Amino acid sequence: MASILQVPAPDTIRRIQRIQAITTVWMSIEAAVSLSAAWFARSPALLAFGGDSAIELLSAAVVLWRFRAHAVPEHAERRASRIAGVLLFVLALYVVAASALTLLGYSEPKPTYLGIAILIAAAAIMPWIAKEKRRLSFAAGSAALRADSAQSALCAYLSLIALAGLGVHAIWHITWADPVAALVVTPLIVWEGREAIRGRGCGCC
């Protein structure tokens, strides 16, 4: 029979549920706005960011499920962490595919001020969310929550990189800056995905 993980204090569980609820609401807004802007602007960087937002939304739901149970078997904790890791690999593939299509000339991105606005908002909000999740992951001893905090940190990094790409494109009309910005974050995504599947989050977020 699988062992039962140490159950965190009720106050810690409530804090985790609250931060996951905040994440769910914000990521829903972020994904909807960024993907809509990406569709009209044909921006791979913004598509990658929107894809990250959608995956972060799924990851937040996974971790929320994990902390709604009263007694969580060890295999459930490992499963939640691995799901978060797999989602990170899905994001890496998504970023590479969207960027390659643009670099090969299948689409030409256009400047988007709505996209820039949502990226600025994400750059301000996501670091706080990632910090709270990481702090709570130590209090709960949860690898799944650590992996989810890594995804939140990646969302913040990706927003800054995508913002740089969109900004260069909007100001200097350099179309390749957009897909290149989307590719820059890929190695970090792969690293975090590997660490999450192994059942731990790295200390970089």
N, C-alpha and C positions, 0 to 999 in steps of 0.2 A: 504493500500500500504506500502511496506517495506521502511524503512528510508534509506537515503543515508549516507554512512560513509564520514567523512571529507576526502577530497582528499589531499594526501600529495603533497608537492612541486614538481615541475617537476624534479628538480635536484635529489631529494630523490628517485623518481620513476626510474630515469635513473640509479642511483647507485644500486638500488634493482635489476633491470633487468640485470645489468652487473654482480653482484655477483651470481645471479641465472644462468646466462650463463656460468660463470666460474665453478660453481658447476656441471652443466650438463656435461660439457666437461670432468672434472676430474672424476666424478663418473662413466662416461661411460668407461674410461680407467681403473679405479679401479675395477669396477665390472667385466669387461672382463678378466683382468689379475688374480684377486683373485679367480674367479670361475673356470678359466682354471687350475690354480695351485691346487685348491681344488679337482678338478676332478682327477688329476693324483696322488695327495698325499693322497686322501681319508681323508681329514682333516675336522672334523666338525667345529672347530674354524674358519678355513679359509672359509668354506661354510657359516657359520653364518655371517662372515664379508662381504663376497661377496653378501649375501642376503641383508644385511644392505645397501650395496652400491647400489643395484638395487632399493630398496625401497626409499633410499635417492634421487635417480635419478627421480623416480616418484613424490616424494614430491616436489622436485625442480620445476618440470613441472607444478604441481598444483598451486604453489605459483606464478610462472611466469605468468600463465593464469590469476590469480587473479589481478596482477598488470598491465596487458595489457589492461584492460577495462578502459574507461575514467571515468565512474561513476559506482561504485560498490555497489549494494544493500547490506544491512546488512546481509540478509540471505545468500548471496554468500560468504561473509567473514566467517560466521559461518560454512558454508558447507566446505570451503577450510580447515579450522582448524580441523574439524571433520574427513575429509579424511586423513589428516596427522596423526591424532591420531589413526585411524583404521589401517593405515599402520604400525604404531609402534607395535600394538598388533599382526599383522601378523608376524612381525619380531620376536617377543617374542616366538610365537608358532614355528616358523622356527628353532630358536636356540635350543629350548627344544627337538624338534623332531630329529634334526641332532645329537645332543649330546647323546640322549638316545640310538640311534641306535648303536653308537660306544661303549658306556659303556656296552651295552648288548652283544657285541661281533660280531655284524653283519659286521663290517669292522674294519680294523686296519690302523691307519694313518701312513704316512711315512714322514720323514723330507723333507721340500721343501724350498730351498734357494730363489726361485722366490717369493714364498709366503712371506717369511721374508722381502724381499726387498720392496714389495708393502706395507707391514704393516709399515715399517720404513718411507716410503714416506708419507703415510696417517697420521701417527702420527705427522709429521712435518707440513703438509698442512692443515688438518682439523680444528685444534684449531683456526687458523687465519680466516678460512671461517666462523666458528661458531660465533666468536667474531664480525665479520663484520655484519652478519645477525642479531644478537641480537641487536647491536647498531642501525641498520636501522629499526628494528621492533619497537623500541621505538619512533623513528622519524616519522614512518608511523602510529603508533598506531594499529599495525596488530597482532592479536593473531595467525593467520595462519603463518606469518613469524617467530613469536616467537617459534611456534611448530617446524617449519622447522629448526630453529637454534638449537633447542634441539636435533633434529635428527643428525645434523652435529656434535654436541658435543658428542653424543653417538657414532658416527662413530669414533671419536678420542679416546674415552675411550675404545671402543671395539678393536681398532687397538693395543693399548697398552696391553690389557689383552690377546688378541690372540697372540701377539708377545711374551709375557711371556710364554704362553703355548707351542708355537712352539719352542721357544728357549730351554726350559726345555726338551722337547721331543728330539730335535736335539742333545743336549749335553749329557744328561743322559739317553736317550732312555726310558723315562717314558711315555708310550702310553696314560695313562689316563689323563695326564696333558692337553692334547689338548681338549677333550670334557669338562673337568671341567672348563677350562678357558672360553669356550664358554658359560657355564651356569652362571658364576659369574655375568655377566652384565644383566641377565634377569630381576631381580627385578627393576632395574633402567629403563629398557625399558617399563615395565608395568606401572610404575609410570608416566613416561613422556607421555605415550599414554593416560592415564586417564586425565591428566592435559590438554592435547591438545583437547580431546573430550569435556571437560568442557569449552574450549574456552580461555585457558590461558596456558602459558609456565611457568615452575617453574624457580626459580632463581638460579639453580645450574649449569647452563651452560654459 
